[in-house]
Amino acid sequence: MPAGLSGVKSHTWYSSGRVLSLPHESVAVDVAIVVGTRPEIVKMAPVILTLEESGLPYTLIHTGQHYEREMSEVFIEDLGLRTPEIFLNIRSGTHAEQTAEALVELESAFLTLEPEVVLVEGDTNTVLGAALAAAKIGIDVGHVEAGLRSYDLRMPEEHNRRLADHLARLLFAPTKECEKTLKGESVWGDIFVTGNTVIDACLRFLPKAERNSDILAGIRFDDFVLATAHRAENVDEEDTLREFVRIFTSSPLPVVYPMHPRTKRRLKDFGLYDELCGSDNVQVLPPLGYFDFLVLMSRASLLLTDSGGIQEEATAPNLRKKVLVLRKSTERPEAVAAGYAEVVGTAAEPVLNRIRTFLEDAEIPTAPSPYGNGTSGQRIVEIVGNRLETRLPGAPLKIGIR
């Protein structure tokens, strides 16, 4: 923890009992990293670990947007990240409430820490709140995973990512397609094509996950589909969620389903929870740590999801899985073009038919990942370090990019 972090506003870090505080006086750090959800933690991990190796001073801030232990603290522990210096405990609420509270709390933190750069990742309410707070007080914003677009305005994430891109001074685009999008929108910041840090994470952590996870011992099926579903435009709609239950319970290959807390609440609200959990074709699991989920991905025959990040992870050279995307659009067209992802909609019958044809054809994608070779975190840190004119002893900042 940077010197001086003691006492104005304290929060407890999850169940650990550790009290984290904003300092009385300003504390100079080069970089503030803001996360709030488990995908942000996973995708920022390669950046954070490279910052540790580089010697660049940084502070890790967690807003608490995902506040259950299994949705955040477990991920930080698994990935070997240090405990966040600041935890804001924002928790749940409407989109406006979450974003507004993040904006107010993060402005206070930034005014105290005085970072040169604030790094955010993705498209959550945390990202928008942090980008707004930093930009309004003249701090440069670096947006990791810039330039993604679904063009589906039902998705709150689409609003967040667009606004963050236009506030950012450093835009870390995972692909050339994203760079093209950003240039087409005439963003003001500097664009760098870096690849996607989730590939770094898969390559770095899957071997460790296979050594440490015992998740497979509790799985009832030898061959299975791994499914996830959590997006508001899907699970908050009773008709759509009913279709998902039919897909999972009727799939020709059994389904392993780690259930998101939001989805669990909606299943109960709509009277669908018992039907899903009572099916012999479905094994429902609680939210999983990153290592357990990586191992399940590596063993699954097929992935079924409305997640964006899983579409990217599936392309990692040590995973290479087919993904059926339970949505009407995707902001990962590169995964589609490479043969990994396929948008199949949300209606049960077409999805079930596609699962059947997949099993008949046994399709295994073989194209290189469109999201890079696992050096994205290194590239991002080098760009940030050189922008700050930070130097390691005797030389410009270089992090060993091959």
C-alpha positions as CSV (number, residue, x, y, z in Angstrom):
1,M,0.0,0.0,0.0
2,P,1.4,3.4,-0.9
3,A,2.7,5.4,2.1
4,G,0.1,7.7,3.7
5,L,-2.9,5.4,3.0
6,S,-4.5,5.8,6.5
7,G,-7.7,6.9,7.6
8,V,-10.5,9.1,6.1
9,K,-12.9,6.6,4.7
10,S,-12.6,2.9,5.6
11,H,-14.1,-0.2,4.0
12,T,-13.7,-3.8,4.8
13,W,-12.3,-6.1,2.0
14,Y,-14.9,-8.8,1.7
15,S,-14.8,-11.4,4.4
16,S,-11.1,-11.0,5.1
17,G,-11.6,-8.3,7.7
18,R,-8.9,-6.1,6.2
19,V,-9.7,-2.4,6.4
20,L,-8.7,-0.3,3.5
21,S,-8.7,3.5,3.6
22,L,-8.4,6.6,1.6
23,P,-5.5,8.7,2.9
24,H,-5.6,12.1,4.6
25,E,-3.0,13.5,2.3
26,S,-2.3,13.1,-1.4
27,V,-0.2,10.2,-2.4
28,A,1.6,10.2,-5.8
29,V,1.3,7.1,-7.9
30,D,1.9,6.7,-11.6
31,V,-1.1,4.5,-12.4
32,A,-4.4,3.8,-10.8
33,I,-6.1,0.5,-12.0
34,V,-9.8,0.4,-11.4
35,V,-11.8,-2.9,-11.5
36,G,-15.2,-3.8,-10.3
37,T,-16.2,-7.2,-11.8
38,R,-14.6,-10.6,-12.2
39,P,-14.0,-10.2,-16.0
40,E,-12.2,-7.0,-15.3
41,I,-10.0,-8.7,-12.7
42,V,-9.1,-11.5,-15.1
43,K,-8.3,-9.2,-18.0
44,M,-6.4,-6.7,-15.9
45,A,-4.4,-9.4,-14.2
46,P,-1.7,-9.6,-17.0
47,V,-1.4,-5.8,-16.8
48,I,-1.1,-5.8,-13.0
49,L,1.4,-8.5,-12.9
50,T,3.5,-6.8,-15.6
51,L,3.4,-3.6,-13.6
52,E,4.7,-5.5,-10.6
53,E,7.6,-6.8,-12.7
54,S,8.3,-3.4,-14.3
55,G,8.5,-1.4,-11.1
56,L,5.9,1.2,-12.1
57,P,4.1,2.4,-9.0
58,Y,0.4,1.7,-9.1
59,T,-2.6,1.5,-6.9
60,L,-5.4,-1.1,-7.3
61,I,-9.0,0.1,-6.7
62,H,-12.0,-2.2,-6.5
63,T,-15.4,-0.6,-6.7
64,G,-17.3,-3.5,-5.4
65,Q,-19.7,-3.8,-8.4
66,H,-19.3,-7.5,-8.0
67,Y,-19.3,-7.8,-4.3
68,E,-19.8,-11.5,-3.4
69,R,-16.6,-13.3,-2.4
70,E,-17.0,-15.9,-5.2
71,M,-17.5,-13.2,-7.8
72,S,-14.3,-11.2,-7.0
73,E,-12.1,-12.0,-4.0
74,V,-11.6,-15.6,-5.1
75,F,-10.4,-14.4,-8.5
76,I,-7.9,-12.0,-6.9
77,E,-6.6,-14.8,-4.8
78,D,-6.4,-17.3,-7.6
79,L,-4.5,-15.0,-9.9
80,G,-2.0,-14.0,-7.3
81,L,-2.9,-10.3,-7.3
82,R,-2.3,-8.1,-4.3
83,T,-5.3,-7.1,-2.2
84,P,-6.8,-3.8,-3.5
85,E,-5.6,-0.8,-1.6
86,I,-9.0,0.8,-1.9
87,F,-12.4,-1.0,-1.9
88,L,-15.4,1.2,-2.5
89,N,-18.2,-1.2,-1.7
90,I,-20.6,0.2,-4.3
91,R,-22.5,-3.1,-4.6
92,S,-25.8,-3.4,-6.5
93,G,-28.3,-0.8,-7.6
94,T,-29.7,0.6,-10.8
95,H,-27.3,1.5,-13.6
96,A,-27.6,5.2,-12.7
97,E,-27.0,4.5,-9.0
98,Q,-24.0,2.3,-9.6
99,T,-22.4,4.7,-12.1
100,A,-23.1,7.8,-10.0
101,E,-21.7,6.3,-6.8
102,A,-18.6,5.1,-8.7
103,L,-18.2,8.6,-10.2
104,V,-18.3,10.3,-6.8
105,E,-16.2,7.8,-4.9
106,L,-13.6,7.5,-7.6
107,E,-13.2,11.2,-8.0
108,S,-12.3,11.4,-4.3
109,A,-9.8,8.6,-4.7
110,F,-8.2,10.1,-7.7
111,L,-7.9,13.6,-6.1
112,T,-6.1,11.9,-3.2
113,L,-3.9,9.6,-5.3
114,E,-3.1,12.0,-8.1
115,P,-2.3,9.3,-10.7
116,E,-0.9,10.2,-14.1
117,V,-3.1,7.6,-15.8
118,V,-6.2,5.7,-14.8
119,L,-6.5,2.3,-16.5
120,V,-10.0,0.7,-17.0
121,E,-11.0,-2.5,-18.9
122,G,-14.1,-3.3,-20.8
123,D,-17.6,-1.9,-20.6
124,T,-19.1,-2.0,-17.0
125,N,-20.6,0.7,-14.9
126,T,-17.3,0.8,-13.1
127,V,-15.5,1.6,-16.3
128,L,-17.8,4.5,-17.2
129,G,-17.7,5.9,-13.7
130,A,-13.9,5.8,-13.6
131,A,-13.5,7.2,-17.1
132,L,-15.8,10.1,-16.3
133,A,-14.3,10.8,-12.9
134,A,-10.7,10.9,-14.3
135,A,-11.5,12.9,-17.4
136,K,-13.4,15.6,-15.5
137,I,-10.4,16.3,-13.3
138,G,-7.8,16.2,-16.1
139,I,-6.3,12.7,-15.6
140,D,-5.6,10.6,-18.7
141,V,-7.7,7.5,-19.1
142,G,-6.4,4.4,-20.7
143,H,-9.1,2.0,-22.0
144,V,-8.1,-1.6,-22.3
145,E,-10.3,-3.4,-24.8
146,A,-11.2,-0.3,-26.7
147,G,-13.3,-0.3,-29.9
148,L,-15.7,-3.2,-29.4
149,R,-19.2,-2.6,-30.7
150,S,-22.3,-4.8,-30.7
151,Y,-24.5,-2.0,-32.2
152,D,-27.2,-3.4,-29.8
153,L,-28.4,-0.4,-27.8
154,R,-30.5,-2.7,-25.5
155,M,-27.1,-3.6,-23.9
156,P,-26.0,-1.2,-21.2
157,E,-22.4,-2.3,-21.9
158,E,-22.7,-0.8,-25.4
159,H,-23.3,2.7,-24.0
160,N,-20.5,2.3,-21.4
161,R,-17.9,1.2,-23.9
162,R,-18.7,3.9,-26.5
163,L,-18.5,6.7,-23.9
164,A,-15.3,5.3,-22.3
165,D,-13.6,5.2,-25.8
166,H,-14.5,8.9,-26.4
167,L,-13.1,9.9,-23.0
168,A,-9.9,7.9,-23.2
169,R,-6.5,9.4,-24.1
170,L,-5.0,5.9,-24.6
171,L,-7.1,3.4,-26.4
172,F,-5.8,-0.2,-26.3
173,A,-7.6,-1.9,-29.2
174,P,-7.4,-5.7,-29.2
175,T,-7.7,-6.0,-33.0
176,K,-7.3,-4.1,-36.3
177,E,-11.0,-4.2,-36.7
178,C,-11.4,-2.4,-33.4
179,E,-8.8,0.2,-34.5
180,K,-10.8,0.7,-37.7
181,T,-14.0,1.3,-35.6
182,L,-12.3,3.9,-33.4
183,K,-10.9,5.8,-36.3
184,G,-14.3,5.8,-38.0
185,E,-15.7,7.4,-34.9
186,S,-12.9,10.0,-34.8
187,V,-11.9,9.4,-31.2
188,W,-9.6,11.9,-29.7
189,G,-7.1,9.6,-28.0
190,D,-4.2,7.7,-29.4
191,I,-4.9,4.1,-30.6
192,F,-2.7,1.1,-30.1
193,V,-3.4,-2.4,-31.4
194,T,-2.3,-4.6,-28.5
195,G,-4.2,-7.9,-28.7
196,N,-6.5,-8.9,-25.9
197,T,-5.2,-9.5,-22.4
198,V,-7.5,-12.5,-21.9
199,I,-5.2,-14.5,-24.1
200,D,-2.3,-13.7,-21.8
201,A,-4.4,-14.9,-18.9
202,C,-5.4,-18.2,-20.6
203,L,-1.8,-19.0,-21.5
204,R,-0.4,-18.0,-18.2
205,F,-3.0,-19.5,-15.9
206,L,-4.4,-22.7,-17.5
207,P,-1.3,-24.9,-16.6
208,K,-1.6,-23.6,-13.0
209,A,-5.3,-24.2,-13.0
210,E,-4.9,-27.8,-14.1
211,R,-2.5,-28.4,-11.3
212,N,-4.6,-26.8,-8.6
213,S,-8.3,-27.3,-9.5
214,D,-10.2,-30.4,-8.4
215,I,-13.5,-29.3,-10.1
216,L,-13.6,-32.3,-12.5
217,A,-13.9,-34.7,-9.6
218,G,-17.4,-33.3,-8.9
219,I,-18.7,-33.3,-12.5
220,R,-21.2,-36.0,-13.3
221,F,-20.6,-36.1,-17.0
222,D,-17.6,-37.2,-19.1
223,D,-18.7,-35.2,-22.1
224,F,-20.6,-32.0,-21.6
225,V,-21.5,-28.5,-22.8
226,L,-20.3,-25.7,-20.6
227,A,-23.0,-23.0,-20.4
228,T,-23.2,-19.5,-19.0
229,A,-25.9,-16.9,-19.1
230,H,-26.1,-13.6,-17.3
231,R,-26.8,-10.6,-19.6
232,A,-29.7,-8.4,-18.6
233,E,-31.3,-8.4,-22.0
234,N,-31.5,-12.2,-21.8
235,V,-32.1,-13.2,-18.2
236,D,-34.4,-10.3,-17.2
237,E,-36.8,-11.3,-20.0
238,E,-39.0,-14.2,-18.8
239,D,-39.6,-15.6,-22.4
240,T,-35.9,-15.6,-23.2
241,L,-35.0,-17.2,-19.9
242,R,-37.6,-19.9,-20.4
243,E,-36.0,-20.7,-23.8
244,F,-32.6,-21.0,-22.1
245,V,-34.1,-23.5,-19.6
246,R,-35.5,-25.5,-22.5
247,I,-32.1,-25.4,-24.2
248,F,-30.2,-26.6,-21.1
249,T,-32.7,-29.3,-20.1
250,S,-33.1,-30.7,-23.7
251,S,-29.5,-30.4,-25.0
252,P,-28.4,-33.7,-26.7
253,L,-25.2,-33.3,-24.7
254,P,-25.5,-32.8,-20.9
255,V,-25.0,-29.2,-19.6
256,V,-22.7,-28.0,-16.8
257,Y,-24.0,-24.6,-15.7
258,P,-22.2,-22.3,-13.2
259,M,-25.1,-20.1,-12.2
260,H,-24.6,-16.3,-12.0
261,P,-26.4,-14.7,-9.0
262,R,-28.4,-12.4,-11.2
263,T,-29.7,-15.4,-13.2
264,K,-30.5,-17.3,-10.1
265,R,-32.7,-14.5,-8.8
266,R,-34.5,-14.2,-12.1
267,L,-35.1,-18.0,-12.4
268,K,-36.7,-17.9,-9.0
269,D,-38.8,-14.8,-9.9
270,F,-40.1,-16.5,-13.0
271,G,-40.7,-19.9,-11.4
272,L,-38.1,-21.7,-13.5
273,Y,-35.5,-22.5,-10.9
274,D,-36.8,-25.9,-9.8
275,E,-37.3,-27.0,-13.4
276,L,-33.7,-26.3,-14.3
277,C,-32.1,-27.6,-11.1
278,G,-34.3,-30.7,-11.1
279,S,-33.2,-31.8,-14.6
280,D,-30.9,-34.9,-14.9
281,N,-29.5,-33.3,-18.0
282,V,-28.1,-30.2,-16.2
283,Q,-25.5,-29.9,-13.4
284,V,-26.0,-26.5,-11.8
285,L,-22.9,-25.2,-10.0
286,P,-22.4,-22.0,-7.9
287,P,-20.2,-19.2,-9.3
288,L,-16.7,-20.6,-9.8
289,G,-13.2,-19.2,-9.3
290,Y,-11.2,-18.5,-12.4
291,F,-9.1,-21.7,-12.2
292,D,-12.1,-24.0,-11.9
293,F,-13.8,-22.3,-14.8
294,L,-10.6,-22.5,-17.0
295,V,-10.4,-26.3,-16.4
296,L,-14.1,-26.8,-17.3
297,M,-13.5,-24.8,-20.5
298,S,-10.6,-26.9,-21.4
299,R,-12.6,-30.1,-20.9
300,A,-15.9,-29.1,-22.4
301,S,-16.9,-30.3,-25.8
302,L,-18.8,-27.1,-26.6
303,L,-19.3,-23.7,-25.0
304,L,-22.8,-22.1,-24.9
305,T,-22.8,-18.5,-23.6
306,D,-24.0,-14.9,-23.8
307,S,-20.6,-13.7,-22.4
308,G,-18.3,-11.6,-24.5
309,G,-15.1,-12.7,-22.8
310,I,-15.7,-16.4,-23.3
311,Q,-15.9,-15.8,-27.0
312,E,-12.3,-14.5,-26.8
313,E,-11.0,-17.1,-24.3
314,A,-12.2,-19.9,-26.6
315,T,-9.7,-18.7,-29.3
316,A,-6.7,-19.1,-27.0
317,P,-4.2,-21.6,-28.5
318,N,-4.3,-23.8,-25.4
319,L,-8.2,-24.0,-25.5
320,R,-9.6,-23.7,-29.0
321,K,-13.3,-24.3,-28.4
322,K,-16.4,-23.8,-30.5
323,V,-18.8,-21.2,-28.9
324,L,-22.5,-20.9,-29.7
325,V,-23.4,-17.3,-28.7
326,L,-26.9,-17.0,-27.2
327,R,-27.4,-13.4,-28.4
328,K,-28.7,-11.6,-31.5
329,S,-25.3,-9.9,-32.1
330,T,-21.7,-9.9,-30.9
331,E,-19.0,-7.3,-30.4
332,R,-16.5,-10.0,-31.2
333,P,-16.8,-10.4,-35.0
334,E,-13.2,-11.5,-35.2
335,A,-14.0,-14.7,-33.2
336,V,-16.9,-15.4,-35.7
337,A,-14.6,-14.8,-38.7
338,A,-12.0,-17.1,-37.3
339,G,-14.6,-19.9,-36.9
340,Y,-14.7,-20.0,-33.1
341,A,-17.9,-18.1,-32.3
342,E,-21.3,-18.4,-34.0
343,V,-24.3,-16.2,-33.1
344,V,-27.3,-18.5,-32.8
345,G,-29.9,-16.3,-31.1
346,T,-32.0,-17.1,-28.1
347,A,-34.8,-19.4,-29.4
348,A,-34.5,-23.0,-28.2
349,E,-35.2,-25.0,-31.3
350,P,-32.6,-23.4,-33.6
351,V,-30.0,-23.6,-30.8
352,L,-30.8,-27.3,-30.1
353,N,-30.6,-28.0,-33.8
354,R,-27.1,-26.4,-34.0
355,I,-25.9,-28.4,-31.0
356,R,-27.0,-31.6,-32.9
357,T,-25.2,-30.6,-36.1
358,F,-22.1,-29.7,-34.1
359,L,-22.0,-33.1,-32.5
360,E,-22.4,-34.8,-35.9
361,D,-19.6,-32.8,-37.5
362,A,-17.2,-32.6,-34.5
363,E,-16.0,-29.2,-35.6
364,I,-12.7,-28.1,-33.9
365,P,-11.5,-24.6,-34.8
366,T,-7.9,-24.4,-35.8
367,A,-7.3,-20.8,-36.9
368,P,-4.8,-18.6,-34.9
369,S,-6.4,-16.5,-32.3
370,P,-7.4,-13.1,-33.7
371,Y,-6.7,-11.6,-30.2
372,G,-2.9,-11.9,-30.2
373,N,-0.2,-14.1,-28.9
374,G,-0.2,-13.5,-25.2
375,T,1.9,-10.4,-24.9
376,S,-0.9,-7.8,-24.6
377,G,-0.3,-6.9,-21.0
378,Q,3.4,-6.3,-21.7
379,R,2.6,-4.1,-24.6
380,I,0.1,-2.0,-22.6
381,V,2.5,-1.5,-19.8
382,E,5.3,-0.5,-22.1
383,I,3.1,2.0,-23.8
384,V,1.9,3.5,-20.5
385,G,5.5,3.6,-19.2
386,N,6.9,5.3,-22.2
387,R,4.0,7.8,-22.3
388,L,4.9,8.7,-18.7
389,E,8.6,8.8,-19.6
390,T,9.1,6.4,-16.7
391,R,12.5,4.6,-16.8
392,L,13.8,1.5,-15.2
393,P,17.4,1.8,-14.0
394,G,19.6,2.7,-17.0
395,A,17.2,2.1,-19.8
396,P,13.8,3.0,-21.4
397,L,11.0,0.8,-20.1
398,K,11.0,-2.5,-22.0
399,I,9.1,-5.5,-20.8
400,G,10.6,-8.2,-22.9
401,I,8.1,-8.2,-25.8
402,R,9.1,-10.8,-28.4
